[in-house]
Amino acid sequence: MQTKTLESRPYARVWSLAWPMILSNISVPLLGAVDTAILGHLPSPEYLSGVAIGASVISMLLWAFGFLRMGTTGLVARSNHGGEEWLLRALLLALVLGLLLLLLASPLLDHIVRWMNASAAAAPQALAYLQIRLLSAPLALANFALLGFFIGRQDSRAPLFILLAANLLNIALDFLFIVGLGLGARGAAMATVCADICAFLFGLRLLSRVNADIWQSIARQLRRADFFPHRRPAPWLELLRINGDLFVRTCLLLLTLTFFTAQGAAQGDAVLAANAILLQLLMMTSYALDGFAHATEALVGESVARKSPRLFHSTVRTASVLALGSAAAVTLLLLLGRTPILELFTEIESVLEQGRQVYWWLCALPLLAVWSYQLDGVFIGAGKSRQMRDTMFVATVLVFFPAWSLTRSWGNHGVWFSLFLWIGARSLGLLIYYRYYTLGKSWM
């Protein structure tokens, strides 16, 4: 029925999956934007700078495991059954990795903050933020697996409910802890930890919406003699293969963004704070456009499971048209709203001045980046994770860092120019791979 609906009304089908993901995705960077706006209106930029560094590092540490969301989505979408066995494997893997991250990263936080070129005033704020945020690492990673399962099942409203509930709680606690209790960076971290716990519990509750017998199904999986890897290693090896490729790809992505933040820090707190604001806006744009990519992941996975080239190409074409139109609308909004958008985040004139100087780089990115987001969705849904890994490697090692090295004399413009080339290289590399597999008719 879903395939017939997509073929007869493709735009309606893609949009029905994409719009809840757009809203839920926007809520994620919106949360960071609220943190930024509240801290940006405190009297000193050290709070905003400290949280900018801390949030960048925690993104590197937690988002490096974002493969748990992407890998689970593709595996569930291509599953001929309910996908509960893939969810259970992903949850167990997430909890183990989260505990290891908490134990291994905590002693290194002080060294990481120093590597990020934090100023003497911002460093204590960044360290305090990180020490608290890491406490919820196991549940934060488990939430990736839950979201991936729902998206793979083409249930895009469950992630919307989970993320909106958690992020609204986080925003309310931001005001309580930062403004009401004056806890600064510690308050921002405490609010996010509470939100991670809320998201996990709510996600478990929503699992029963997918299948009233899901807990019995999961219990049966655990009782099966061949569920665990020592008895039947093939599914676990498939999980590790896909997630390993995506792990490397995500680490390279986060290395680039973290290095970007560090280069801003090296130019002073005002540049760092301005880049933090613009990066929040870029994240809001990418998360919104990723709604179409998530719809693509689920529907491409279904087309591969059904071995339907017609459904595959209809999905890619329809989702890309909708995503490109949305990227154009976002670009127009950014162009027309420069002054009010920047002043929404801060009143500090030195930060505003730095933001105005590089704002046009931000405006140029949505129409370029939308192609990498959409093609990511295609490759995740089709299970072609190695190509994503290789493309990110080329873009990071052979494009971004050489470009930054050659343009260091440009100051902050050089950092943004390098980011622009990096995103363009990702889009071009995936497009070349897409063309190769399309001409070879080997997507199925």
Secondary structure in CASP SS format (residue, H / E / C, confidence):
PFRMAT SS
TARGET T0000
AUTHOR 0000-0000-0000
METHOD secondary structure of the structure
MODEL  1
M C 1.00
Q H 1.00
T H 1.00
K H 1.00
T H 1.00
L H 1.00
E H 1.00
S H 1.00
R C 1.00
P H 1.00
Y H 1.00
A H 1.00
R H 1.00
V H 1.00
W H 1.00
S H 1.00
L H 1.00
A H 1.00
W H 1.00
P H 1.00
M H 1.00
I H 1.00
L H 1.00
S H 1.00
N H 1.00
I H 1.00
S H 1.00
V H 1.00
P H 1.00
L H 1.00
L H 1.00
G H 1.00
A H 1.00
V H 1.00
D H 1.00
T H 1.00
A H 1.00
I H 1.00
L H 1.00
G H 1.00
H C 1.00
L C 1.00
P C 1.00
S C 1.00
P C 1.00
E H 1.00
Y H 1.00
L H 1.00
S H 1.00
G H 1.00
V H 1.00
A H 1.00
I H 1.00
G H 1.00
A H 1.00
S H 1.00
V H 1.00
I H 1.00
S H 1.00
M H 1.00
L H 1.00
L H 1.00
W H 1.00
A C 1.00
F C 1.00
G C 1.00
F H 1.00
L H 1.00
R H 1.00
M H 1.00
G H 1.00
T H 1.00
T H 1.00
G H 1.00
L H 1.00
V H 1.00
A H 1.00
R C 1.00
S C 1.00
N C 1.00
H C 1.00
G C 1.00
G C 1.00
E H 1.00
E H 1.00
W H 1.00
L H 1.00
L H 1.00
R H 1.00
A H 1.00
L H 1.00
L H 1.00
L H 1.00
A H 1.00
L H 1.00
V H 1.00
L H 1.00
G H 1.00
L H 1.00
L H 1.00
L H 1.00
L H 1.00
L H 1.00
L H 1.00
A H 1.00
S H 1.00
P H 1.00
L H 1.00
L H 1.00
D H 1.00
H H 1.00
I H 1.00
V H 1.00
R H 1.00
W H 1.00
M C 1.00
N C 1.00
A C 1.00
S C 1.00
A C 1.00
A C 1.00
A H 1.00
A H 1.00
P H 1.00
Q H 1.00
A H 1.00
L H 1.00
A H 1.00
Y H 1.00
L H 1.00
Q H 1.00
I H 1.00
R H 1.00
L H 1.00
L H 1.00
S H 1.00
A H 1.00
P H 1.00
L H 1.00
A H 1.00
L H 1.00
A H 1.00
N H 1.00
F H 1.00
A H 1.00
L H 1.00
L H 1.00
G H 1.00
F H 1.00
F H 1.00
I H 1.00
G H 1.00
R C 1.00
Q C 1.00
D C 1.00
S C 1.00
R H 1.00
A H 1.00
P H 1.00
L H 1.00
F H 1.00
I H 1.00
L H 1.00
L H 1.00
A H 1.00
A H 1.00
N H 1.00
L H 1.00
L H 1.00
N H 1.00
I H 1.00
A H 1.00
L H 1.00
D H 1.00
F H 1.00
L H 1.00
F H 1.00
I H 1.00
V H 1.00
G H 1.00
L C 1.00
G C 1.00
L C 1.00
G H 1.00
A H 1.00
R H 1.00
G H 1.00
A H 1.00
A H 1.00
M H 1.00
A H 1.00
T H 1.00
V H 1.00
C H 1.00
A H 1.00
D H 1.00
I H 1.00
C H 1.00
A H 1.00
F H 1.00
L H 1.00
F H 1.00
G H 1.00
L H 1.00
R H 1.00
L H 1.00
L H 1.00
S H 1.00
R H 1.00
V H 1.00
N C 1.00
A C 1.00
D C 1.00
I H 1.00
W H 1.00
Q H 1.00
S H 1.00
I H 1.00
A H 1.00
R H 1.00
Q H 1.00
L H 1.00
R H 1.00
R C 1.00
A C 1.00
D C 1.00
F C 1.00
F C 1.00
P C 1.00
H C 1.00
R C 1.00
R C 1.00
P H 1.00
A H 1.00
P H 1.00
W H 1.00
L H 1.00
E H 1.00
L H 1.00
L H 1.00
R H 1.00
I H 1.00
N H 1.00
G H 1.00
D H 1.00
L H 1.00
F H 1.00
V H 1.00
R H 1.00
T H 1.00
C H 1.00
L H 1.00
L H 1.00
L H 1.00
L H 1.00
T H 1.00
L H 1.00
T H 1.00
F H 1.00
F H 1.00
T H 1.00
A H 1.00
Q H 1.00
G H 1.00
A H 1.00
A H 1.00
Q C 1.00
G C 1.00
D H 1.00
A H 1.00
V H 1.00
L H 1.00
A H 1.00
A H 1.00
N H 1.00
A H 1.00
I H 1.00
L H 1.00
L H 1.00
Q H 1.00
L H 1.00
L H 1.00
M H 1.00
M H 1.00
T H 1.00
S H 1.00
Y H 1.00
A H 1.00
L H 1.00
D H 1.00
G H 1.00
F H 1.00
A H 1.00
H H 1.00
A H 1.00
T H 1.00
E H 1.00
A H 1.00
L H 1.00
V H 1.00
G H 1.00
E H 1.00
S H 1.00
V H 1.00
A H 1.00
R H 1.00
K C 1.00
S C 1.00
P H 1.00
R H 1.00
L H 1.00
F H 1.00
H H 1.00
S H 1.00
T H 1.00
V H 1.00
R H 1.00
T H 1.00
A H 1.00
S H 1.00
V H 1.00
L H 1.00
A H 1.00
L H 1.00
G H 1.00
S H 1.00
A H 1.00
A H 1.00
A H 1.00
V H 1.00
T H 1.00
L H 1.00
L H 1.00
L H 1.00
L H 1.00
L H 1.00
G C 1.00
R H 1.00
T H 1.00
P H 1.00
I H 1.00
L H 1.00
E H 1.00
L H 1.00
F H 1.00
T C 1.00
E C 1.00
I C 1.00
E H 1.00
S H 1.00
V H 1.00
L H 1.00
E H 1.00
Q H 1.00
G H 1.00
R H 1.00
Q H 1.00
V H 1.00
Y H 1.00
W H 1.00
W H 1.00
L H 1.00
C H 1.00
A H 1.00
L C 1.00
P H 1.00
L H 1.00
L H 1.00
A H 1.00
V H 1.00
W H 1.00
S H 1.00
Y H 1.00
Q H 1.00
L H 1.00
D H 1.00
G H 1.00
V H 1.00
F H 1.00
I H 1.00
G H 1.00
A H 1.00
G C 1.00
K C 1.00
S H 1.00
R H 1.00
Q H 1.00
M H 1.00
R H 1.00
D H 1.00
T H 1.00
M H 1.00
F H 1.00
V H 1.00
A H 1.00
T H 1.00
V H 1.00
L H 1.00
V H 1.00
F H 1.00
F H 1.00
P H 1.00
A H 1.00
W H 1.00
S H 1.00
L H 1.00
T C 1.00
R H 1.00
S H 1.00
W H 1.00
G C 1.00
N H 1.00
H H 1.00
G H 1.00
V H 1.00
W H 1.00
F H 1.00
S H 1.00
L H 1.00
F H 1.00
L H 1.00
W H 1.00
I H 1.00
G H 1.00
A H 1.00
R H 1.00
S H 1.00
L H 1.00
G H 1.00
L H 1.00
L H 1.00
I H 1.00
Y H 1.00
Y H 1.00
R H 1.00
Y H 1.00
Y H 1.00
T H 1.00
L H 1.00
G C 1.00
K C 1.00
S C 1.00
W C 1.00
M C 1.00
END
